[in-house]
Amino acid sequence: MDIGSRIRFYRDLRGLSQRQLACRLHMAASQLSRYETGRTEPTLAVLARIARALKVSVSDFFFGR
């Protein structure tokens, strides 16, 4: 599973839409969509923000739980 798929997995697990998570992150939903579909890779700083919003660790995006 790639990082984008894991972002979506944890977002779905929390019951959040892309728009809801994007609002929490103060980013456009279209940018979050690009991360989830693998069209763009988030920087480590952005990935850390996403992890905090989803209440997971950054390593969960690489290794899963």
PDBQT receptor file of N, H, CA, C and O in Angstrom, charges set to zero:
ATOM      1  N   MET A   1       0.854  -1.169   0.000  1.00  0.00    +0.000 N 
ATOM      2  CA  MET A   1       0.000   0.000   0.000  1.00  0.00    +0.000 C 
ATOM      3  C   MET A   1       0.905   1.240   0.000  1.00  0.00    +0.000 C 
ATOM      4  O   MET A   1       1.850   1.320   0.785  1.00  0.00    +0.000 OA
ATOM      5  N   ASP A   2       0.620   2.181  -0.862  1.00  0.00    +0.000 N 
ATOM      6  H   ASP A   2      -0.148   2.116  -1.499  1.00  0.00    +0.000 HD
ATOM      7  CA  ASP A   2       1.422   3.399  -0.936  1.00  0.00    +0.000 C 
ATOM      8  C   ASP A   2       0.918   4.443   0.071  1.00  0.00    +0.000 C 
ATOM      9  O   ASP A   2      -0.111   4.249   0.720  1.00  0.00    +0.000 OA
ATOM     10  N   ILE A   3       1.653   5.540   0.188  1.00  0.00    +0.000 N 
ATOM     11  H   ILE A   3       2.488   5.697  -0.339  1.00  0.00    +0.000 HD
ATOM     12  CA  ILE A   3       1.317   6.574   1.173  1.00  0.00    +0.000 C 
ATOM     13  C   ILE A   3      -0.070   7.148   0.925  1.00  0.00    +0.000 C 
ATOM     14  O   ILE A   3      -0.843   7.326   1.868  1.00  0.00    +0.000 OA
ATOM     15  N   GLY A   4      -0.395   7.439  -0.325  1.00  0.00    +0.000 N 
ATOM     16  H   GLY A   4       0.232   7.294  -1.091  1.00  0.00    +0.000 HD
ATOM     17  CA  GLY A   4      -1.712   7.998  -0.640  1.00  0.00    +0.000 C 
ATOM     18  C   GLY A   4      -2.844   7.080  -0.223  1.00  0.00    +0.000 C 
ATOM     19  O   GLY A   4      -3.857   7.533   0.311  1.00  0.00    +0.000 OA
ATOM     20  N   SER A   5      -2.673   5.794  -0.467  1.00  0.00    +0.000 N 
ATOM     21  H   SER A   5      -1.851   5.426  -0.900  1.00  0.00    +0.000 HD
ATOM     22  CA  SER A   5      -3.695   4.816  -0.078  1.00  0.00    +0.000 C 
ATOM     23  C   SER A   5      -3.833   4.746   1.439  1.00  0.00    +0.000 C 
ATOM     24  O   SER A   5      -4.931   4.571   1.967  1.00  0.00    +0.000 OA
ATOM     25  N   ARG A   6      -2.720   4.882   2.121  1.00  0.00    +0.000 N 
ATOM     26  H   ARG A   6      -1.828   5.024   1.692  1.00  0.00    +0.000 HD
ATOM     27  CA  ARG A   6      -2.770   4.855   3.591  1.00  0.00    +0.000 C 
ATOM     28  C   ARG A   6      -3.440   6.120   4.142  1.00  0.00    +0.000 C 
ATOM     29  O   ARG A   6      -4.177   6.060   5.126  1.00  0.00    +0.000 OA
ATOM     30  N   ILE A   7      -3.180   7.251   3.505  1.00  0.00    +0.000 N 
ATOM     31  H   ILE A   7      -2.582   7.300   2.706  1.00  0.00    +0.000 HD
ATOM     32  CA  ILE A   7      -3.873   8.479   3.927  1.00  0.00    +0.000 C 
ATOM     33  C   ILE A   7      -5.372   8.270   3.805  1.00  0.00    +0.000 C 
ATOM     34  O   ILE A   7      -6.131   8.581   4.723  1.00  0.00    +0.000 OA
ATOM     35  N   ARG A   8      -5.789   7.742   2.665  1.00  0.00    +0.000 N 
ATOM     36  H   ARG A   8      -5.172   7.490   1.920  1.00  0.00    +0.000 HD
ATOM     37  CA  ARG A   8      -7.229   7.507   2.458  1.00  0.00    +0.000 C 
ATOM     38  C   ARG A   8      -7.767   6.481   3.459  1.00  0.00    +0.000 C 
ATOM     39  O   ARG A   8      -8.855   6.658   4.008  1.00  0.00    +0.000 OA
ATOM     40  N   PHE A   9      -7.008   5.411   3.694  1.00  0.00    +0.000 N 
ATOM     41  H   PHE A   9      -6.124   5.267   3.248  1.00  0.00    +0.000 HD
ATOM     42  CA  PHE A   9      -7.437   4.383   4.646  1.00  0.00    +0.000 C 
ATOM     43  C   PHE A   9      -7.709   4.985   6.019  1.00  0.00    +0.000 C 
ATOM     44  O   PHE A   9      -8.770   4.761   6.603  1.00  0.00    +0.000 OA
ATOM     45  N   TYR A  10      -6.748   5.750   6.533  1.00  0.00    +0.000 N 
ATOM     46  H   TYR A  10      -5.886   5.933   6.059  1.00  0.00    +0.000 HD
ATOM     47  CA  TYR A  10      -6.922   6.342   7.865  1.00  0.00    +0.000 C 
ATOM     48  C   TYR A  10      -7.996   7.424   7.866  1.00  0.00    +0.000 C 
ATOM     49  O   TYR A  10      -8.699   7.592   8.862  1.00  0.00    +0.000 OA
ATOM     50  N   ARG A  11      -8.132   8.155   6.770  1.00  0.00    +0.000 N 
ATOM     51  H   ARG A  11      -7.561   8.018   5.961  1.00  0.00    +0.000 HD
ATOM     52  CA  ARG A  11      -9.199   9.159   6.669  1.00  0.00    +0.000 C 
ATOM     53  C   ARG A  11     -10.559   8.471   6.719  1.00  0.00    +0.000 C 
ATOM     54  O   ARG A  11     -11.451   8.904   7.448  1.00  0.00    +0.000 OA
ATOM     55  N   ASP A  12     -10.718   7.394   5.942  1.00  0.00    +0.000 N 
ATOM     56  H   ASP A  12      -9.993   7.042   5.349  1.00  0.00    +0.000 HD
ATOM     57  CA  ASP A  12     -11.971   6.638   5.950  1.00  0.00    +0.000 C 
ATOM     58  C   ASP A  12     -12.227   6.019   7.324  1.00  0.00    +0.000 C 
ATOM     59  O   ASP A  12     -13.361   5.998   7.802  1.00  0.00    +0.000 OA
ATOM     60  N   LEU A  13     -11.169   5.517   7.950  1.00  0.00    +0.000 N 
ATOM     61  H   LEU A  13     -10.248   5.534   7.562  1.00  0.00    +0.000 HD
ATOM     62  CA  LEU A  13     -11.293   4.914   9.279  1.00  0.00    +0.000 C 
ATOM     63  C   LEU A  13     -11.835   5.920  10.293  1.00  0.00    +0.000 C 
ATOM     64  O   LEU A  13     -12.585   5.553  11.197  1.00  0.00    +0.000 OA
ATOM     65  N   ARG A  14     -11.457   7.177  10.142  1.00  0.00    +0.000 N 
ATOM     66  H   ARG A  14     -10.848   7.475   9.407  1.00  0.00    +0.000 HD
ATOM     67  CA  ARG A  14     -11.930   8.245  11.034  1.00  0.00    +0.000 C 
ATOM     68  C   ARG A  14     -13.283   8.803  10.602  1.00  0.00    +0.000 C 
ATOM     69  O   ARG A  14     -13.856   9.643  11.296  1.00  0.00    +0.000 OA
ATOM     70  N   GLY A  15     -13.801   8.341   9.455  1.00  0.00    +0.000 N 
ATOM     71  H   GLY A  15     -13.335   7.659   8.891  1.00  0.00    +0.000 HD
ATOM     72  CA  GLY A  15     -15.112   8.798   8.998  1.00  0.00    +0.000 C 
ATOM     73  C   GLY A  15     -15.106  10.211   8.450  1.00  0.00    +0.000 C 
ATOM     74  O   GLY A  15     -16.114  10.914   8.524  1.00  0.00    +0.000 OA
ATOM     75  N   LEU A  16     -13.973  10.630   7.898  1.00  0.00    +0.000 N 
ATOM     76  H   LEU A  16     -13.155  10.059   7.838  1.00  0.00    +0.000 HD
ATOM     77  CA  LEU A  16     -13.847  11.986   7.371  1.00  0.00    +0.000 C 
ATOM     78  C   LEU A  16     -13.891  11.992   5.848  1.00  0.00    +0.000 C 
ATOM     79  O   LEU A  16     -13.363  11.093   5.195  1.00  0.00    +0.000 OA
ATOM     80  N   SER A  17     -14.524  13.009   5.300  1.00  0.00    +0.000 N 
ATOM     81  H   SER A  17     -14.953  13.740   5.830  1.00  0.00    +0.000 HD
ATOM     82  CA  SER A  17     -14.468  13.210   3.849  1.00  0.00    +0.000 C 
ATOM     83  C   SER A  17     -13.163  13.923   3.524  1.00  0.00    +0.000 C 
ATOM     84  O   SER A  17     -12.496  14.450   4.416  1.00  0.00    +0.000 OA
ATOM     85  N   GLN A  18     -12.804  13.939   2.252  1.00  0.00    +0.000 N 
ATOM     86  H   GLN A  18     -13.346  13.511   1.528  1.00  0.00    +0.000 HD
ATOM     87  CA  GLN A  18     -11.611  14.685   1.841  1.00  0.00    +0.000 C 
ATOM     88  C   GLN A  18     -11.761  16.152   2.214  1.00  0.00    +0.000 C 
ATOM     89  O   GLN A  18     -10.812  16.776   2.689  1.00  0.00    +0.000 OA
ATOM     90  N   ARG A  19     -12.930  16.692   2.005  1.00  0.00    +0.000 N 
ATOM     91  H   ARG A  19     -13.701  16.185   1.619  1.00  0.00    +0.000 HD
ATOM     92  CA  ARG A  19     -13.174  18.103   2.306  1.00  0.00    +0.000 C 
ATOM     93  C   ARG A  19     -13.003  18.387   3.803  1.00  0.00    +0.000 C 
ATOM     94  O   ARG A  19     -12.410  19.396   4.184  1.00  0.00    +0.000 OA
ATOM     95  N   GLN A  20     -13.524  17.495   4.642  1.00  0.00    +0.000 N 
ATOM     96  H   GLN A  20     -14.005  16.675   4.332  1.00  0.00    +0.000 HD
ATOM     97  CA  GLN A  20     -13.404  17.697   6.092  1.00  0.00    +0.000 C 
ATOM     98  C   GLN A  20     -11.945  17.669   6.541  1.00  0.00    +0.000 C 
ATOM     99  O   GLN A  20     -11.507  18.520   7.315  1.00  0.00    +0.000 OA
ATOM    100  N   LEU A  21     -11.194  16.674   6.041  1.00  0.00    +0.000 N 
ATOM    101  H   LEU A  21     -11.550  15.983   5.412  1.00  0.00    +0.000 HD
ATOM    102  CA  LEU A  21      -9.793  16.590   6.418  1.00  0.00    +0.000 C 
ATOM    103  C   LEU A  21      -9.014  17.776   5.862  1.00  0.00    +0.000 C 
ATOM    104  O   LEU A  21      -8.165  18.340   6.552  1.00  0.00    +0.000 OA
ATOM    105  N   ALA A  22      -9.296  18.153   4.631  1.00  0.00    +0.000 N 
ATOM    106  H   ALA A  22      -9.986  17.695   4.070  1.00  0.00    +0.000 HD
ATOM    107  CA  ALA A  22      -8.615  19.299   4.029  1.00  0.00    +0.000 C 
ATOM    108  C   ALA A  22      -8.869  20.568   4.842  1.00  0.00    +0.000 C 
ATOM    109  O   ALA A  22      -7.961  21.378   5.028  1.00  0.00    +0.000 OA
ATOM    110  N   CYS A  23     -10.080  20.742   5.319  1.00  0.00    +0.000 N 
ATOM    111  H   CYS A  23     -10.818  20.085   5.168  1.00  0.00    +0.000 HD
ATOM    112  CA  CYS A  23     -10.391  21.916   6.151  1.00  0.00    +0.000 C 
ATOM    113  C   CYS A  23      -9.579  21.895   7.433  1.00  0.00    +0.000 C 
ATOM    114  O   CYS A  23      -9.070  22.932   7.858  1.00  0.00    +0.000 OA
ATOM    115  N   ARG A  24      -9.450  20.737   8.053  1.00  0.00    +0.000 N 
ATOM    116  H   ARG A  24      -9.864  19.894   7.707  1.00  0.00    +0.000 HD
ATOM    117  CA  ARG A  24      -8.648  20.630   9.276  1.00  0.00    +0.000 C 
ATOM    118  C   ARG A  24      -7.179  20.968   9.005  1.00  0.00    +0.000 C 
ATOM    119  O   ARG A  24      -6.473  21.478   9.875  1.00  0.00    +0.000 OA
ATOM    120  N   LEU A  25      -6.738  20.673   7.781  1.00  0.00    +0.000 N 
ATOM    121  H   LEU A  25      -7.312  20.259   7.075  1.00  0.00    +0.000 HD
ATOM    122  CA  LEU A  25      -5.339  20.901   7.417  1.00  0.00    +0.000 C 
ATOM    123  C   LEU A  25      -5.111  22.275   6.795  1.00  0.00    +0.000 C 
ATOM    124  O   LEU A  25      -3.974  22.654   6.515  1.00  0.00    +0.000 OA
ATOM    125  N   HIS A  26      -6.188  23.013   6.583  1.00  0.00    +0.000 N 
ATOM    126  H   HIS A  26      -7.112  22.705   6.811  1.00  0.00    +0.000 HD
ATOM    127  CA  HIS A  26      -6.106  24.318   5.913  1.00  0.00    +0.000 C 
ATOM    128  C   HIS A  26      -5.461  24.183   4.532  1.00  0.00    +0.000 C 
ATOM    129  O   HIS A  26      -4.560  24.937   4.166  1.00  0.00    +0.000 OA
ATOM    130  N   MET A  27      -5.957  23.189   3.774  1.00  0.00    +0.000 N 
ATOM    131  H   MET A  27      -6.689  22.576   4.071  1.00  0.00    +0.000 HD
ATOM    132  CA  MET A  27      -5.479  22.998   2.409  1.00  0.00    +0.000 C 
ATOM    133  C   MET A  27      -6.674  22.718   1.515  1.00  0.00    +0.000 C 
ATOM    134  O   MET A  27      -7.757  22.391   1.999  1.00  0.00    +0.000 OA
ATOM    135  N   ALA A  28      -6.477  22.846   0.227  1.00  0.00    +0.000 N 
ATOM    136  H   ALA A  28      -5.596  23.113  -0.166  1.00  0.00    +0.000 HD
ATOM    137  CA  ALA A  28      -7.542  22.579  -0.730  1.00  0.00    +0.000 C 
ATOM    138  C   ALA A  28      -7.809  21.076  -0.796  1.00  0.00    +0.000 C 
ATOM    139  O   ALA A  28      -6.883  20.268  -0.735  1.00  0.00    +0.000 OA
ATOM    140  N   ALA A  29      -9.068  20.718  -0.918  1.00  0.00    +0.000 N 
ATOM    141  H   ALA A  29      -9.821  21.374  -0.967  1.00  0.00    +0.000 HD
ATOM    142  CA  ALA A  29      -9.437  19.311  -1.045  1.00  0.00    +0.000 C 
ATOM    143  C   ALA A  29      -8.793  18.702  -2.289  1.00  0.00    +0.000 C 
ATOM    144  O   ALA A  29      -8.464  17.516  -2.302  1.00  0.00    +0.000 OA
ATOM    145  N   SER A  30      -8.616  19.505  -3.327  1.00  0.00    +0.000 N 
ATOM    146  H   SER A  30      -8.884  20.469  -3.317  1.00  0.00    +0.000 HD
ATOM    147  CA  SER A  30      -7.982  19.002  -4.550  1.00  0.00    +0.000 C 
ATOM    148  C   SER A  30      -6.533  18.598  -4.293  1.00  0.00    +0.000 C 
ATOM    149  O   SER A  30      -6.046  17.638  -4.891  1.00  0.00    +0.000 OA
ATOM    150  N   GLN A  31      -5.841  19.314  -3.413  1.00  0.00    +0.000 N 
ATOM    151  H   GLN A  31      -6.236  20.093  -2.927  1.00  0.00    +0.000 HD
ATOM    152  CA  GLN A  31      -4.458  18.947  -3.079  1.00  0.00    +0.000 C 
ATOM    153  C   GLN A  31      -4.438  17.631  -2.311  1.00  0.00    +0.000 C 
ATOM    154  O   GLN A  31      -3.600  16.771  -2.579  1.00  0.00    +0.000 OA
ATOM    155  N   LEU A  32      -5.342  17.468  -1.369  1.00  0.00    +0.000 N 
ATOM    156  H   LEU A  32      -6.023  18.167  -1.150  1.00  0.00    +0.000 HD
ATOM    157  CA  LEU A  32      -5.434  16.216  -0.623  1.00  0.00    +0.000 C 
ATOM    158  C   LEU A  32      -5.745  15.067  -1.569  1.00  0.00    +0.000 C 
ATOM    159  O   LEU A  32      -5.197  13.975  -1.423  1.00  0.00    +0.000 OA
ATOM    160  N   SER A  33      -6.611  15.304  -2.527  1.00  0.00    +0.000 N 
ATOM    161  H   SER A  33      -7.057  16.191  -2.645  1.00  0.00    +0.000 HD
ATOM    162  CA  SER A  33      -6.941  14.291  -3.525  1.00  0.00    +0.000 C 
ATOM    163  C   SER A  33      -5.703  13.878  -4.318  1.00  0.00    +0.000 C 
ATOM    164  O   SER A  33      -5.514  12.695  -4.601  1.00  0.00    +0.000 OA
ATOM    165  N   ARG A  34      -4.864  14.844  -4.675  1.00  0.00    +0.000 N 
ATOM    166  H   ARG A  34      -5.018  15.805  -4.444  1.00  0.00    +0.000 HD
ATOM    167  CA  ARG A  34      -3.631  14.529  -5.412  1.00  0.00    +0.000 C 
ATOM    168  C   ARG A  34      -2.699  13.651  -4.586  1.00  0.00    +0.000 C 
ATOM    169  O   ARG A  34      -2.030  12.770  -5.125  1.00  0.00    +0.000 OA
ATOM    170  N   TYR A  35      -2.655  13.892  -3.281  1.00  0.00    +0.000 N 
ATOM    171  H   TYR A  35      -3.199  14.608  -2.843  1.00  0.00    +0.000 HD
ATOM    172  CA  TYR A  35      -1.844  13.040  -2.406  1.00  0.00    +0.000 C 
ATOM    173  C   TYR A  35      -2.410  11.623  -2.367  1.00  0.00    +0.000 C 
ATOM    174  O   TYR A  35      -1.670  10.647  -2.487  1.00  0.00    +0.000 OA
ATOM    175  N   GLU A  36      -3.728  11.519  -2.199  1.00  0.00    +0.000 N 
ATOM    176  H   GLU A  36      -4.329  12.312  -2.101  1.00  0.00    +0.000 HD
ATOM    177  CA  GLU A  36      -4.362  10.207  -2.065  1.00  0.00    +0.000 C 
ATOM    178  C   GLU A  36      -4.277   9.382  -3.341  1.00  0.00    +0.000 C 
ATOM    179  O   GLU A  36      -4.182   8.156  -3.280  1.00  0.00    +0.000 OA
ATOM    180  N   THR A  37      -4.308  10.031  -4.482  1.00  0.00    +0.000 N 
ATOM    181  H   THR A  37      -4.384  11.027  -4.532  1.00  0.00    +0.000 HD
ATOM    182  CA  THR A  37      -4.246   9.298  -5.752  1.00  0.00    +0.000 C 
ATOM    183  C   THR A  37      -2.819   9.067  -6.229  1.00  0.00    +0.000 C 
ATOM    184  O   THR A  37      -2.603   8.398  -7.240  1.00  0.00    +0.000 OA
ATOM    185  N   GLY A  38      -1.845   9.613  -5.510  1.00  0.00    +0.000 N 
ATOM    186  H   GLY A  38      -2.021  10.156  -4.689  1.00  0.00    +0.000 HD
ATOM    187  CA  GLY A  38      -0.457   9.394  -5.877  1.00  0.00    +0.000 C 
ATOM    188  C   GLY A  38       0.064  10.297  -6.975  1.00  0.00    +0.000 C 
ATOM    189  O   GLY A  38       1.179  10.103  -7.459  1.00  0.00    +0.000 OA
ATOM    190  N   ARG A  39      -0.721  11.277  -7.375  1.00  0.00    +0.000 N 
ATOM    191  H   ARG A  39      -1.627  11.435  -6.983  1.00  0.00    +0.000 HD
ATOM    192  CA  ARG A  39      -0.251  12.217  -8.401  1.00  0.00    +0.000 C 
ATOM    193  C   ARG A  39       0.818  13.149  -7.855  1.00  0.00    +0.000 C 
ATOM    194  O   ARG A  39       1.649  13.657  -8.608  1.00  0.00    +0.000 OA
ATOM    195  N   THR A  40       0.799  13.374  -6.538  1.00  0.00    +0.000 N 
ATOM    196  H   THR A  40       0.124  12.962  -5.927  1.00  0.00    +0.000 HD
ATOM    197  CA  THR A  40       1.778  14.221  -5.859  1.00  0.00    +0.000 C 
ATOM    198  C   THR A  40       2.139  13.558  -4.539  1.00  0.00    +0.000 C 
ATOM    199  O   THR A  40       1.282  12.971  -3.879  1.00  0.00    +0.000 OA
ATOM    200  N   GLU A  41       3.403  13.651  -4.154  1.00  0.00    +0.000 N 
ATOM    201  H   GLU A  41       4.099  14.128  -4.690  1.00  0.00    +0.000 HD
ATOM    202  CA  GLU A  41       3.851  13.136  -2.863  1.00  0.00    +0.000 C 
ATOM    203  C   GLU A  41       3.902  14.285  -1.861  1.00  0.00    +0.000 C 
ATOM    204  O   GLU A  41       4.467  15.335  -2.169  1.00  0.00    +0.000 OA
ATOM    205  N   PRO A  42       3.330  14.117  -0.678  1.00  0.00    +0.000 N 
ATOM    206  CA  PRO A  42       3.414  15.177   0.330  1.00  0.00    +0.000 C 
ATOM    207  C   PRO A  42       4.836  15.258   0.893  1.00  0.00    +0.000 C 
ATOM    208  O   PRO A  42       5.540  14.252   0.971  1.00  0.00    +0.000 OA
ATOM    209  N   THR A  43       5.237  16.444   1.274  1.00  0.00    +0.000 N 
ATOM    210  H   THR A  43       4.664  17.261   1.210  1.00  0.00    +0.000 HD
ATOM    211  CA  THR A  43       6.516  16.596   1.967  1.00  0.00    +0.000 C 
ATOM    212  C   THR A  43       6.391  15.957   3.344  1.00  0.00    +0.000 C 
ATOM    213  O   THR A  43       5.286  15.659   3.799  1.00  0.00    +0.000 OA
ATOM    214  N   LEU A  44       7.510  15.751   3.995  1.00  0.00    +0.000 N 
ATOM    215  H   LEU A  44       8.407  15.993   3.625  1.00  0.00    +0.000 HD
ATOM    216  CA  LEU A  44       7.481  15.164   5.327  1.00  0.00    +0.000 C 
ATOM    217  C   LEU A  44       6.734  16.070   6.304  1.00  0.00    +0.000 C 
ATOM    218  O   LEU A  44       6.028  15.582   7.187  1.00  0.00    +0.000 OA
ATOM    219  N   ALA A  45       6.886  17.386   6.149  1.00  0.00    +0.000 N 
ATOM    220  H   ALA A  45       7.460  17.782   5.432  1.00  0.00    +0.000 HD
ATOM    221  CA  ALA A  45       6.179  18.330   7.022  1.00  0.00    +0.000 C 
ATOM    222  C   ALA A  45       4.671  18.222   6.831  1.00  0.00    +0.000 C 
ATOM    223  O   ALA A  45       3.922  18.232   7.808  1.00  0.00    +0.000 OA
ATOM    224  N   VAL A  46       4.223  18.119   5.601  1.00  0.00    +0.000 N 
ATOM    225  H   VAL A  46       4.832  18.111   4.808  1.00  0.00    +0.000 HD
ATOM    226  CA  VAL A  46       2.792  17.977   5.317  1.00  0.00    +0.000 C 
ATOM    227  C   VAL A  46       2.292  16.628   5.823  1.00  0.00    +0.000 C 
ATOM    228  O   VAL A  46       1.206  16.535   6.394  1.00  0.00    +0.000 OA
ATOM    229  N   LEU A  47       3.085  15.594   5.612  1.00  0.00    +0.000 N 
ATOM    230  H   LEU A  47       3.967  15.670   5.148  1.00  0.00    +0.000 HD
ATOM    231  CA  LEU A  47       2.706  14.269   6.089  1.00  0.00    +0.000 C 
ATOM    232  C   LEU A  47       2.557  14.264   7.608  1.00  0.00    +0.000 C 
ATOM    233  O   LEU A  47       1.672  13.594   8.141  1.00  0.00    +0.000 OA
ATOM    234  N   ALA A  48       3.408  15.001   8.301  1.00  0.00    +0.000 N 
ATOM    235  H   ALA A  48       4.126  15.545   7.868  1.00  0.00    +0.000 HD
ATOM    236  CA  ALA A  48       3.298  15.110   9.760  1.00  0.00    +0.000 C 
ATOM    237  C   ALA A  48       1.997  15.810  10.152  1.00  0.00    +0.000 C 
ATOM    238  O   ALA A  48       1.346  15.406  11.116  1.00  0.00    +0.000 OA
ATOM    239  N   ARG A  49       1.614  16.847   9.421  1.00  0.00    +0.000 N 
ATOM    240  H   ARG A  49       2.143  17.175   8.638  1.00  0.00    +0.000 HD
ATOM    241  CA  ARG A  49       0.346  17.538   9.700  1.00  0.00    +0.000 C 
ATOM    242  C   ARG A  49      -0.838  16.597   9.477  1.00  0.00    +0.000 C 
ATOM    243  O   ARG A  49      -1.777  16.568  10.273  1.00  0.00    +0.000 OA
ATOM    244  N   ILE A  50      -0.784  15.828   8.390  1.00  0.00    +0.000 N 
ATOM    245  H   ILE A  50      -0.021  15.851   7.744  1.00  0.00    +0.000 HD
ATOM    246  CA  ILE A  50      -1.858  14.873   8.090  1.00  0.00    +0.000 C 
ATOM    247  C   ILE A  50      -1.931  13.821   9.197  1.00  0.00    +0.000 C 
ATOM    248  O   ILE A  50      -3.020  13.473   9.654  1.00  0.00    +0.000 OA
ATOM    249  N   ALA A  51      -0.781  13.319   9.624  1.00  0.00    +0.000 N 
ATOM    250  H   ALA A  51       0.104  13.602   9.253  1.00  0.00    +0.000 HD
ATOM    251  CA  ALA A  51      -0.742  12.311  10.689  1.00  0.00    +0.000 C 
ATOM    252  C   ALA A  51      -1.374  12.845  11.975  1.00  0.00    +0.000 C 
ATOM    253  O   ALA A  51      -2.164  12.152  12.616  1.00  0.00    +0.000 OA
ATOM    254  N   ARG A  52      -1.026  14.077  12.348  1.00  0.00    +0.000 N 
ATOM    255  H   ARG A  52      -0.384  14.640  11.827  1.00  0.00    +0.000 HD
ATOM    256  CA  ARG A  52      -1.618  14.675  13.559  1.00  0.00    +0.000 C 
ATOM    257  C   ARG A  52      -3.135  14.784  13.429  1.00  0.00    +0.000 C 
ATOM    258  O   ARG A  52      -3.869  14.483  14.371  1.00  0.00    +0.000 OA
ATOM    259  N   ALA A  53      -3.601  15.217  12.258  1.00  0.00    +0.000 N 
ATOM    260  H   ALA A  53      -3.006  15.462  11.492  1.00  0.00    +0.000 HD
ATOM    261  CA  ALA A  53      -5.046  15.387  12.046  1.00  0.00    +0.000 C 
ATOM    262  C   ALA A  53      -5.780  14.046  12.104  1.00  0.00    +0.000 C 
ATOM    263  O   ALA A  53      -6.937  13.979  12.521  1.00  0.00    +0.000 OA
ATOM    264  N   LEU A  54      -5.097  12.981  11.682  1.00  0.00    +0.000 N 
ATOM    265  H   LEU A  54      -4.157  13.035  11.344  1.00  0.00    +0.000 HD
ATOM    266  CA  LEU A  54      -5.723  11.652  11.666  1.00  0.00    +0.000 C 
ATOM    267  C   LEU A  54      -5.414  10.847  12.927  1.00  0.00    +0.000 C 
ATOM    268  O   LEU A  54      -5.883   9.720  13.086  1.00  0.00    +0.000 OA
ATOM    269  N   LYS A  55      -4.612  11.445  13.829  1.00  0.00    +0.000 N 
ATOM    270  H   LYS A  55      -4.231  12.360  13.700  1.00  0.00    +0.000 HD
ATOM    271  CA  LYS A  55      -4.254  10.798  15.098  1.00  0.00    +0.000 C 
ATOM    272  C   LYS A  55      -3.527   9.466  14.877  1.00  0.00    +0.000 C 
ATOM    273  O   LYS A  55      -3.836   8.455  15.506  1.00  0.00    +0.000 OA
ATOM    274  N   VAL A  56      -2.549   9.501  13.960  1.00  0.00    +0.000 N 
ATOM    275  H   VAL A  56      -2.298  10.323  13.449  1.00  0.00    +0.000 HD
ATOM    276  CA  VAL A  56      -1.671   8.359  13.720  1.00  0.00    +0.000 C 
ATOM    277  C   VAL A  56      -0.238   8.889  13.697  1.00  0.00    +0.000 C 
ATOM    278  O   VAL A  56      -0.019  10.101  13.707  1.00  0.00    +0.000 OA
ATOM    279  N   SER A  57       0.720   7.992  13.667  1.00  0.00    +0.000 N 
ATOM    280  H   SER A  57       0.542   7.008  13.658  1.00  0.00    +0.000 HD
ATOM    281  CA  SER A  57       2.120   8.433  13.573  1.00  0.00    +0.000 C 
ATOM    282  C   SER A  57       2.523   8.469  12.097  1.00  0.00    +0.000 C 
ATOM    283  O   SER A  57       1.911   7.806  11.260  1.00  0.00    +0.000 OA
ATOM    284  N   VAL A  58       3.532   9.231  11.798  1.00  0.00    +0.000 N 
ATOM    285  H   VAL A  58       4.030   9.770  12.478  1.00  0.00    +0.000 HD
ATOM    286  CA  VAL A  58       4.036   9.309  10.420  1.00  0.00    +0.000 C 
ATOM    287  C   VAL A  58       4.468   7.922   9.944  1.00  0.00    +0.000 C 
ATOM    288  O   VAL A  58       4.267   7.571   8.781  1.00  0.00    +0.000 OA
ATOM    289  N   SER A  59       5.054   7.144  10.834  1.00  0.00    +0.000 N 
ATOM    290  H   SER A  59       5.217   7.429  11.779  1.00  0.00    +0.000 HD
ATOM    291  CA  SER A  59       5.507   5.793  10.439  1.00  0.00    +0.000 C 
ATOM    292  C   SER A  59       4.350   4.899  10.003  1.00  0.00    +0.000 C 
ATOM    293  O   SER A  59       4.559   3.961   9.234  1.00  0.00    +0.000 OA
ATOM    294  N   ASP A  60       3.140   5.169  10.476  1.00  0.00    +0.000 N 
ATOM    295  H   ASP A  60       2.970   5.931  11.101  1.00  0.00    +0.000 HD
ATOM    296  CA  ASP A  60       1.977   4.378  10.039  1.00  0.00    +0.000 C 
ATOM    297  C   ASP A  60       1.757   4.505   8.532  1.00  0.00    +0.000 C 
ATOM    298  O   ASP A  60       1.240   3.580   7.905  1.00  0.00    +0.000 OA
ATOM    299  N   PHE A  61       2.141   5.635   7.948  1.00  0.00    +0.000 N 
ATOM    300  H   PHE A  61       2.561   6.386   8.458  1.00  0.00    +0.000 HD
ATOM    301  CA  PHE A  61       1.974   5.809   6.511  1.00  0.00    +0.000 C 
ATOM    302  C   PHE A  61       2.960   4.948   5.720  1.00  0.00    +0.000 C 
ATOM    303  O   PHE A  61       2.720   4.621   4.558  1.00  0.00    +0.000 OA
ATOM    304  N   PHE A  62       4.064   4.587   6.361  1.00  0.00    +0.000 N 
ATOM    305  H   PHE A  62       4.259   4.852   7.305  1.00  0.00    +0.000 HD
ATOM    306  CA  PHE A  62       5.069   3.781   5.682  1.00  0.00    +0.000 C 
ATOM    307  C   PHE A  62       4.961   2.297   6.010  1.00  0.00    +0.000 C 
ATOM    308  O   PHE A  62       5.174   1.444   5.148  1.00  0.00    +0.000 OA
ATOM    309  N   PHE A  63       4.625   1.995   7.268  1.00  0.00    +0.000 N 
ATOM    310  H   PHE A  63       4.452   2.688   7.968  1.00  0.00    +0.000 HD
ATOM    311  CA  PHE A  63       4.642   0.607   7.723  1.00  0.00    +0.000 C 
ATOM    312  C   PHE A  63       3.271   0.064   8.127  1.00  0.00    +0.000 C 
ATOM    313  O   PHE A  63       3.118  -1.142   8.322  1.00  0.00    +0.000 OA
ATOM    314  N   GLY A  64       2.282   0.933   8.255  1.00  0.00    +0.000 N 
ATOM    315  H   GLY A  64       2.406   1.913   8.097  1.00  0.00    +0.000 HD
ATOM    316  CA  GLY A  64       0.950   0.501   8.689  1.00  0.00    +0.000 C 
ATOM    317  C   GLY A  64       0.944   0.083  10.136  1.00  0.00    +0.000 C 
ATOM    318  O   GLY A  64       1.963   0.149  10.822  1.00  0.00    +0.000 OA
ATOM    319  N   ARG A  65      -0.192  -0.339  10.584  1.00  0.00    +0.000 N 
ATOM    320  H   ARG A  65      -1.020  -0.392  10.027  1.00  0.00    +0.000 HD
ATOM    321  CA  ARG A  65      -0.335  -0.795  11.967  1.00  0.00    +0.000 C 
ATOM    322  C   ARG A  65      -0.462  -2.292  11.986  1.00  0.00    +0.000 C 
ATOM    323  O   ARG A  65      -0.593  -2.887  13.056  1.00  0.00    +0.000 OA
TER     324      ARG A  65
